[in-house]
Amino acid sequence: MNRAGRSIDPFAGVQAATREHQRRHGCGAYTYQDGTLPGAVAAAAGAQRIVEVGTALGYTACWLATATPTTRVDTIEFDEDHVRLAREQISSAGLAQRITVHHGDADDVLASLPEDQFDAAFFDGFTPTATTIRALRNRLRVGGVLIAANLTLGPAADVLDGLNDPKVWLSHSFGETAICVKRDPLETM
Ligand SMILES: C[S@@+](CC[C@H](N)C(=O)[O-])C[C@H]1O[C@@H](n2cnc3c(N)ncnc32)[C@H](O)[C@@H]1O
């Protein structure tokens, strides 16, 4: 923490490069405001395997990888320039051995990843769809945590209803982000 109460960000350079890229290209690489949030949630979960939708230049992927010294992150990005730049940034941060950048559409890549194996997931693509949220849920083990961002960008009502269904998730929303823990639907409350 610095004197203003903000955490010192080891990946501030990646975030600054992302903002500069977004300004120059007018693309969708809007970097998450503060990587300490997904980083702290993943660390609290002791997450060993994490999947992320929406790499941009890798800012939050780097933060997620700090959850434990051995955490591995699969991050998904469909813009080939972002994929190339993310791999450069992640390599410079010394995290290339622990972060895999997948090039492709989220739903296609998620289908190729194993089910029930991930401890945490971060959705930071554009507006979340029911299909993508379902695919992320299927990748999480019971008790795994989904951090879902961009919830104020106009997702369909069934997406928000699904995330707030207490039989499916234990959820807490604040601003445009929700923290959702996967429940076993067979367990009664
Ligand atoms: C909000 S930015 C991600 C920011 C990044 N997490 C960070 O904090 O720096 C969204 C990124 O998701 C990518 N994206 C959006 N929809 C996608 C999809 N369906 N599949 C793969 N990537 C997607 C965009 O190209 C963009 O780079």
Ligand as a Chemical Component Dictionary entry (heavy atoms), coordinates in Angstrom:
data_LIG
# 
_chem_comp.id                   LIG 
_chem_comp.type                 NON-POLYMER 
_chem_comp.pdbx_formal_charge   0 
_chem_comp.three_letter_code    LIG 
# 
loop_
_chem_comp_atom.comp_id 
_chem_comp_atom.atom_id 
_chem_comp_atom.alt_atom_id 
_chem_comp_atom.type_symbol 
_chem_comp_atom.charge 
_chem_comp_atom.model_Cartn_x 
_chem_comp_atom.model_Cartn_y 
_chem_comp_atom.model_Cartn_z 
_chem_comp_atom.pdbx_ordinal 
LIG C1  C1  C 0  -11.990 -5.676  -21.472 1  
LIG S1  S1  S 1  -10.687 -6.286  -22.493 2  
LIG C2  C2  C 0  -9.777  -7.343  -21.421 3  
LIG C3  C3  C 0  -8.874  -6.579  -20.492 4  
LIG C4  C4  C 0  -7.870  -7.420  -19.725 5  
LIG N1  N1  N 0  -8.485  -8.453  -18.941 6  
LIG C5  C5  C 0  -7.094  -6.471  -18.839 7  
LIG O1  O1  O 0  -7.491  -6.262  -17.701 8  
LIG O2  O2  O -1 -6.157  -5.846  -19.341 9  
LIG C6  C6  C 0  -11.578 -7.441  -23.454 10 
LIG C7  C7  C 0  -10.727 -8.296  -24.368 11 
LIG O3  O3  O 0  -11.491 -9.455  -24.688 12 
LIG C8  C8  C 0  -11.356 -9.780  -26.033 13 
LIG N2  N2  N 0  -12.582 -10.512 -26.393 14 
LIG C9  C9  C 0  -13.847 -10.016 -26.414 15 
LIG N3  N3  N 0  -14.735 -10.984 -26.715 16 
LIG C10 C10 C 0  -14.006 -12.133 -26.877 17 
LIG C11 C11 C 0  -14.364 -13.479 -27.215 18 
LIG N4  N4  N 0  -15.632 -13.840 -27.431 19 
LIG N5  N5  N 0  -13.373 -14.383 -27.308 20 
LIG C12 C12 C 0  -12.069 -14.028 -27.084 21 
LIG N6  N6  N 0  -11.678 -12.773 -26.768 22 
LIG C13 C13 C 0  -12.639 -11.830 -26.668 23 
LIG C14 C14 C 0  -11.163 -8.429  -26.734 24 
LIG O4  O4  O 0  -10.480 -8.557  -27.966 25 
LIG C15 C15 C 0  -10.374 -7.644  -25.694 26 
LIG O5  O5  O 0  -8.992  -7.740  -25.919 27 
# 
loop_
_chem_comp_bond.comp_id 
_chem_comp_bond.atom_id_1 
_chem_comp_bond.atom_id_2 
_chem_comp_bond.value_order 
_chem_comp_bond.pdbx_ordinal 
LIG C1  S1  SING 1  
LIG S1  C2  SING 2  
LIG S1  C6  SING 3  
LIG C2  C3  SING 4  
LIG C3  C4  SING 5  
LIG C4  N1  SING 6  
LIG C4  C5  SING 7  
LIG C5  O1  DOUB 8  
LIG C5  O2  SING 9  
LIG C6  C7  SING 10 
LIG C7  O3  SING 11 
LIG C7  C15 SING 12 
LIG O3  C8  SING 13 
LIG C8  N2  SING 14 
LIG C8  C14 SING 15 
LIG N2  C9  SING 16 
LIG N2  C13 SING 17 
LIG C9  N3  DOUB 18 
LIG N3  C10 SING 19 
LIG C10 C11 SING 20 
LIG C10 C13 DOUB 21 
LIG C11 N4  SING 22 
LIG C11 N5  DOUB 23 
LIG N5  C12 SING 24 
LIG C12 N6  DOUB 25 
LIG N6  C13 SING 26 
LIG C14 O4  SING 27 
LIG C14 C15 SING 28 
LIG C15 O5  SING 29 
# 
